């Protein structure tokens, strides 16, 4: 039985899904607290989450995939599928976080933001559940990397919804509902795993993380006109990598 601290993988998956939804609510609520200070907090968080996502992929998921003894070509093919799928989500749903300024987004995009976010959470929940099923310690590392991304994502999404004319309570409610697909995806994968081997979800999740970190987050923080700000963002990116390395060492 795959257990840690006497808790089996199913309950780790459920707990992780519930916790991720609570983080989404907290992140959405923080939007109203920060107010005009949003941008000064948001971009440093984006830099940190980029490091955590990329560190989680390269320091946890890729090594874990290789350790299963699968064909390396198959492993990296699934990594590329995970990477490409998230590119497709952004290309065909026009899903993005509008972190630089909510005023860059148009009102009809609010529905696509929720649809894309729900799909993103569903796929993320499925992929991270797969890591819990392989090794709970790996699942914890993957969940931490994903959680680091959740706060800046929800701040950006709330900015878009409010700008698009949504009432505060309505925006909070629908943002929470879209986050629940993370839990749904995780539970679905757990029951499917009773009938099938889902090893491919580990490199698939790595591809998701690499795409989000390298393509969606880093471009937001690596071209600031201030050298000082760029340095702060770089250091926070390194801190995100360091967190994943520390988790690796502690869990081992």
Secondary structure, DSSP 8 states (H G I E B T S, - for coil): --EETTEEHHHHHHHHHHHHHHHHHHHHHHHHHHGGGHHHHHHHHHHHHHHHHHHHIIIIIHHHHHHTT--HHHHHHHHHHHHHHHHHHHHHH------S-GGGS-TTHHHHHHHHHHHHHHHHHHHHHHHHHH-HHHHHHHHHHHHHHHHHHHHHHHHHHHHTT--HHHHHHHHHHHHHHHHHHHHHHHHHHTTS--THHHHHHHHHHHHIIIIIIHHHHS--S-HHHHHHHHHHHHHHHHHHHHHHHHH-
